[in-house]
Amino acid sequence: MSAKLLVVEDEEKLARFVELELAHEGYQVTKAFNGRDALTEALKNDYDLILLDIMLPGLNGLEVLRRLQKEKETPVILLTARDAVMDKVSGLDAGAVDYITKPFAIEELLARIRAALKRTSVIQNGIRQGNAPASPASEEGLLTWGPLTLSVLRHEVRYGGHEISLTNREFMMLRTLLENQDIVLSRDTLLERVCGYEYVGETNVIDVYIRYLRSKIDDIFSVRMIHTVRGVGYVIRAWKEK
């Protein structure tokens, strides 16, 4: 059975173009042109994937995504403006599986859709077979860096007696860096760990997450935990007593 897709785009000509291309590839396509209609449609019917523009009348795409995530786990690919990096980060944190910037080539969009559907299928099959999605590291024990501790089981980060509130992707970013102390990780490696193996978005999203982590840890506690290795990536050096 072909996958059912919901295309949410207020530019009707673009929506129609995307619909025709997706139908040609064998997908079943439904369209919505504003945020409120999109949310109603997404909640009422089951879709395998939603293409969701951020700039929508009535209710913007990020709000549609947040409300939808409370009710369903339908994978969402965001359609964003090329320079809207913060929208991309906000969308990923809200639960989007990917984003694509306008204008885009239809071949790229089709590749993103295939990757998202494949990834969702792999996760669902693993859950049905009683297996959790693969984790990059052991679920046991704590990860530490001096006064900082990260508990995987409790999904908690503390610096001394202070709890640090992180989004899911900030948490995964910090966990990955702590698991690889003294190892420089490239942006591509971090992107794979934080956003998924088949994620093909731009690596500048990693720089934004690093900036967020520094603002919540380095800046607040006057430490230099995350180091930039110019032209390569990022690293957390092993803690050394002063």
C-alpha positions in Angstrom: 0.0 0.0 0.0 1.4 3.4 -0.9 2.2 5.9 1.8 -0.3 8.6 2.7 1.1 12.1 2.8 -0.3 15.4 4.0 1.1 18.5 2.2 0.6 21.7 4.1 1.5 24.8 2.0 -0.3 28.1 1.6 1.2 28.7 -1.8 -1.4 26.8 -3.8 0.7 26.6 -7.0 3.6 25.1 -5.1 1.3 22.7 -3.2 -0.2 21.5 -6.5 3.2 21.0 -8.0 4.4 19.0 -5.0 1.1 17.0 -5.1 1.6 16.1 -8.8 5.2 15.0 -8.3 4.3 12.9 -5.2 1.4 11.3 -6.9 3.7 10.5 -9.9 5.9 8.6 -7.4 2.9 6.6 -6.1 2.1 8.5 -2.9 -1.5 9.3 -1.8 -1.6 13.0 -1.2 -3.9 15.3 0.7 -3.4 19.1 0.8 -4.1 21.8 3.4 -3.5 25.5 2.9 -3.6 26.9 6.5 -2.5 25.9 9.9 -5.9 25.3 11.5 -7.2 23.1 8.6 -3.9 21.2 8.6 -4.1 20.4 12.4 -7.7 19.3 12.1 -6.8 17.0 9.1 -3.7 15.6 10.8 -5.6 14.8 14.0 -8.7 13.4 12.2 -6.8 11.1 9.8 -3.7 8.9 9.9 -0.8 9.9 7.7 2.5 8.3 7.1 4.3 11.6 6.8 3.4 15.4 6.8 5.2 18.1 4.8 4.6 21.2 6.9 5.4 24.8 5.9 6.4 27.0 8.8 4.9 30.3 7.5 1.2 29.5 7.4 -1.9 31.7 7.9 -4.2 31.0 10.9 -1.7 28.9 12.9 2.0 28.8 12.1 3.7 25.5 11.3 5.7 25.2 14.5 2.5 25.6 16.6 0.8 23.0 14.4 3.7 20.7 15.0 3.7 21.2 18.8 -0.1 20.5 19.1 0.1 17.5 16.8 3.0 16.0 18.8 0.8 16.0 21.9 -1.7 13.6 20.2 0.2 11.7 17.5 3.7 10.6 16.5 3.3 11.3 12.8 6.7 12.1 11.2 6.9 15.7 10.0 9.3 17.3 7.5 9.3 21.1 7.8 9.5 23.5 4.8 11.5 26.5 5.9 13.0 29.7 4.6 16.7 29.3 3.7 18.0 31.7 6.4 15.6 30.6 9.2 18.1 28.6 11.3 16.3 29.2 14.5 13.1 27.9 13.0 14.9 24.8 12.0 16.3 24.2 15.5 12.9 25.0 17.1 11.2 22.6 14.7 13.7 19.8 15.4 13.3 20.3 19.1 9.5 20.2 18.7 9.7 16.8 17.1 10.2 17.3 13.3 12.3 14.5 11.8 13.8 16.7 9.1 13.6 20.0 7.3 14.1 21.2 3.8 14.8 24.8 2.7 13.0 26.7 0.0 13.5 26.8 -2.9 14.2 23.1 -3.2 14.7 20.6 -6.0 12.0 18.0 -6.1 14.6 15.2 -6.2 15.9 16.4 -2.8 12.4 16.5 -1.4 11.7 13.0 -2.6 15.0 11.7 -1.1 14.1 13.3 2.3 10.7 11.7 2.2 12.1 8.3 1.4 14.6 8.6 4.2 12.0 9.7 6.7 9.6 6.9 5.8 12.4 4.3 6.0 13.6 5.6 9.3 10.1 5.5 10.8 9.6 2.0 9.4 12.8 0.7 11.0 11.8 2.3 14.4 8.3 0.9 14.3 9.5 -2.6 13.3 12.0 -2.6 16.2 9.3 -1.6 18.7 7.0 -4.3 17.4 9.8 -6.9 17.9 10.4 -5.7 21.4 13.6 -3.9 20.7 14.3 -0.3 21.6 15.9 2.0 19.0 19.6 1.7 18.9 21.5 3.8 21.4 25.0 5.0 20.8 26.2 4.1 24.3 25.4 2.0 27.4 22.4 3.0 29.4 24.1 2.3 32.7 25.9 4.7 35.0 26.6 8.4 34.9 28.7 10.5 32.6 30.7 13.1 34.4 32.9 16.1 33.8 34.2 17.5 37.0 31.1 18.9 38.9 28.8 18.1 35.9 26.9 14.8 35.8 24.6 13.4 33.1 22.2 10.6 34.0 21.0 8.7 30.9 18.4 6.8 32.9 16.9 9.9 34.6 17.5 12.1 31.5 19.0 14.7 33.9 22.0 17.0 33.9 23.3 18.7 37.0 26.3 21.0 37.7 27.1 20.7 41.4 23.7 21.1 43.0 22.1 22.9 40.1 19.9 21.1 37.6 20.3 22.2 33.9 17.3 22.1 31.7 18.1 20.8 28.2 16.0 19.9 25.2 16.2 16.3 23.9 18.6 17.2 21.2 20.8 19.4 23.5 20.9 16.4 25.9 21.9 14.0 23.1 24.6 16.4 21.9 26.0 16.7 25.4 25.8 13.0 26.0 27.7 12.3 22.8 30.5 14.7 23.6 30.8 13.4 27.1 31.0 9.8 25.9 33.8 10.8 23.6 35.9 13.0 25.9 39.3 14.1 24.3 38.0 12.9 20.9 37.2 15.6 18.3 33.9 14.9 16.7 33.0 16.4 13.3 29.8 18.2 12.6 28.7 15.4 10.4 29.3 12.8 13.2 27.4 15.0 15.7 24.6 15.5 13.2 24.3 11.7 12.7 24.2 11.1 16.4 21.8 13.9 17.3 19.4 13.9 14.3 19.7 10.4 13.0 21.8 8.4 10.6 19.8 9.3 7.5 19.3 13.0 8.3 20.6 15.1 5.5 20.1 18.6 6.8 22.7 21.4 7.0 25.5 21.0 9.6 25.0 24.6 10.8 22.3 23.3 13.1 25.1 21.7 15.2 26.7 25.1 15.7 23.4 26.4 17.1 23.1 23.5 19.5 26.6 24.0 20.7 25.9 27.7 21.3 22.8 26.7 23.3 24.9 24.3 25.5 27.6 26.9 26.1 24.9 29.5 27.1 23.5 27.0 29.6 26.7 25.6 31.0 29.9 27.4 30.0 28.5 30.9 30.4 26.5 30.2 33.6 29.2 28.4 35.5 32.2 30.3 34.1 33.9 27.2 32.7 35.2 26.2 29.3 33.8 22.8 28.7 33.1 22.6 24.9 36.1 23.4 22.7 36.0 24.3 19.0 38.6 22.7 16.8 38.7 24.9 13.8 37.9 23.2 10.5 37.1 19.9 12.3 34.4 20.0 14.9 33.9 20.0 18.7 35.4 18.3 21.7 35.1 18.1 25.5 38.5 17.8 27.0 38.8 15.5 30.1 38.4 17.4 33.4 41.5 18.5 35.1 41.7 19.8 38.6 42.9 23.4 38.8 
